[in-house]
Amino acid sequence: MTVLVAYATAKGSTRGIAERLGSCIEGLGQSVDVRPVAAVSDVHSYDVIVFGSAIHNGQWLAEASDAVGRLRSQFEGRRVWAFSVSSVGVTSTTLSKRLARFLRRVTPEPGAVRILRDAADVRDHRFFAGVIAPGDWPGFGRVVFTLMGGHYGDARDWADVCAWAGAIAAESTRDTERRRVWAFSVSSVGVTSTTLSKRLARFLRRVTPEPGAVRILRDAADVRDHRFFAGVIAPGDWPGFGRVVFTLMGGHYGDARDWADVCAWAGAIAAESTRDTERWT
């Protein structure tokens, strides 16, 4: 499983959280890329996306909001986890505890996260507290910060960051294990048709082993069925002595694809997928 952790940072606090998320997920055996959102142009190669930003004035930074809009069409149907970094996180804060409890209840999601929810399968959006330095609240803002019970320093809860990373890895792994796969192979002998003699075809159906790639697929996914279909054989497909062997096997050239069987199998896939979806929901 390949994970992208993309972030927008103002002064480095959010970058530190993104890097820790990446290292914690990687420590659980996943492949991880940690990149600034501005450097992300394509997410198709990733199985899981973790997208986060610092918050200024209640909203994600401009580069993060721009990236959501720019990549919106690529997010469709993908699993996304979002995080925001501000003065108040789920487990820690740079403000008074009483004010933090209130803000956790009433603070709305940034607009970019709402757009992300419309475009993707957002599994969770988590708030983390960041780092506050005296220069972050200049002028009258410093007075307001003091009145809110603010204190300078690093409020990042690394245990919470890694716990969230673990939850992402665990849920993603469960999703991968649940992924349903149907496999098919095309050769001279299918389940219902063949380009060889019927007698030989019956024998080959009993003794032909599955291709190695299908066995690997069964180890990695929930393979519901593997079906053989006969294909098209032209004279040039069995050159030289192979043509003699093909003739001895009762071979005949032409299109042996059984379209009724193909469509019936497609129908079985659709029916079983629908039953599974209804069961899960």
Secondary structure, DSSP 8 states (H G I E B T S, - for coil): -EEEEEEE-SSSHHHHHHHHHHHHHHTTT-EEEEEEGGG----TT-SEEEEEEEEETTEE-HHHHHHHHHHHHHHTT-EEEEEEEESB-SS-BSS-HHHHHHHHHH----HHHHHHHHHSEEEEEEEEE-EE-GGGS-THHHHHHHHTT---EE---HHHHHHHHHHHHHHHHHHHHH-EEEEEEEESB-SS-BSS-HHHHHHHHHH----HHHHHHHHHSEEEEEEEEE-EE-GGGS-THHHHHHHHTT---EE---HHHHHHHHHHHHHHHHHHHHHH-
